[in-house]
């Protein structure tokens, strides 16, 4: 499956510390093997239809759209679900 990052996700990733940046890139690579990806949780409420996967205190939010993984957002868990 192909993976695409939104402009917001690219901006979020660019601001990460180097060690977290590497871990997030590894997660994005793993998502290409969807649905055989462990640790993914579906989101609920207004984010129903979206998923998240974590690495330490950081989260990667994505959705599946026409056979493509769309990474929408990356951030620290403290501020991740605020809009």
Secondary structure, DSSP 8 states (H G I E B T S, - for coil): -EEEE-HHHHHHHHTS-HHHHHHHHHHHHHHTTTTS-TTEEE--GGGTTEEEEEETTEEEEEEEETTEEEEEEEEETTTTT--
